[in-house]
Amino acid sequence: MATSFRLRGCRAQRLTPIPPGRGLCSRAVCRWPSARLTPGPTRLCGYARGLAGLPPALLRTDGFVGGRWLPAAATFPVHDPASGAELGQVADCGAPEARAAVRSAYEAFCSWRGVSAKERSSLLRKWYDLMIQNKDDLAKIITAENGKPLKEAQGEVLYSALFLEWFSEEARRIYGDIIYTAAKDKRALVLKQPVGVAAVITPWNFPSAMITRKVGAALAAGCSVVVKPAEDTPLSALALAELAHQAGIPPGTYNVVPCSQKKAKEVGEALCTDPLVSKISFTGSTATGKILLHYAADSVKRVSMELGGHAPFIVFDSANVDRAVAGAMASKFRNSGQTCVCSNRFLVQRGIHDSFVKKFAEAIKRDLRVGNGFEEGTTQGPLINEKAIEKVEKHVSDAVSKGATIETGGKRHQFGKNFFEPTLLSNITRDMLCSREETFGPLAPVIKFDTEEEAVAIANAADVGLAGYFYSQDPAQIWRVAEQLEVGMVGVNEGLISTVECPFGGVKQSGLGREGSKYGIDEYLELKYVCYGGL
């Protein structure tokens, strides 16, 4: 027997937005709409103080719902992973705030879905323009809360903004179909319509790009969103909210509910079980993704998930070794190895194994510099926290205890507690943890193989399949391996594959659906068949 929910009718939301450029709101309006909160003193909605050099105009600390900056009864600290310094205290939202944000998003959706595609396109383009105008400040926020080198952060901001530009253009390309049936007096129409409110849960490793890749598609389709950013990096999501407001995105269309790790479970559950939420989009671990799928199952919500990876990087005897090493460096050590598509296992054919390992070690020693992300010349920033460091240490220790050789690195870096030396291990076997688990850190383990069939078998042995890479100059081998790898994305003689124009996603336990590209917007659209008779 189906369970039905009584939903309120679509009504325009009556919230008074703050004028562009104003950073403070009075005590009278600092209230969560329709939320039952724990009693506590009301404080002014303000900016984070931050650290010297960070942009105060974009450093927000409160939740953003219905076009308003709203504090919560409690706060939690956000730290710089490089120094441990506190960047600010951010509103610690709970389930009541999450449900209030969903209601605000639902009321906004009732109006937003009726906005013309041209107008939605124009507003997304304005948001993109503001991101470009503020790209340096946005990059500083990313480096401060995430730790990645400033140059990488600047690259992420551009990548992030390009999703808004891309989907501003895709908003005007949502096409349906006319189908001629066997009956002469009937015509069949296929319409594409927005699914509704989307709950967007994002990770810390790309705190800006993972939001716009989802939100850009959702808003272009006519959906409204509630974003729950990672507890380590909420400042980027709130900075994007400030720019969305300045761009004229209607109140309630883009909402942000930051929360601490302690409240993450209750907020995630509230978002995924609320009957007003029609769509869930999540990027994060496979374990967390499975939990959210259970929540979504009760009300059969649409889901798209980009989960864990364990990317193989295969180098065949025919490969150009120098190019393979350059690709390995780009793929492995971007963001200190903390990306879901970074290479986690290096499979190198026996004929060129020793040459590859030697040149890879030389490149690591020559080209990588560990340091604070704000320092000129830094290529490797900190890992996000102590837990991440401990996992890398565990993988290195396990491998060495089973016979692996440390070619370079292998221990914590003297720069600070969250820093680890870029590490290359050889003599890796398939029973070692680094061969079976995603490390998510600056560790490159190399496995020697003999035949193409052996390499493909090792690569496909994982229960996940997000990205895979291989280097070869044999055209027939390139076709065979590209088709046989059980992953959603393949880099052939290329270590960097992400781009807004192409579909991003995996197979097996690496997720469901695709993001970016012309396919990404379909995740937020429903098909409706209309039979028009009596003609």
Order of alpha helices (4+ residues) and beta strands (2+ residues): beta-beta-beta-beta-alpha-alpha-alpha-alpha-beta-beta-beta-alpha-beta-alpha-beta-alpha-beta-alpha-beta-beta-alpha-beta-alpha-alpha-beta-beta-alpha-beta-alpha-beta-beta-alpha-beta-beta-beta-beta
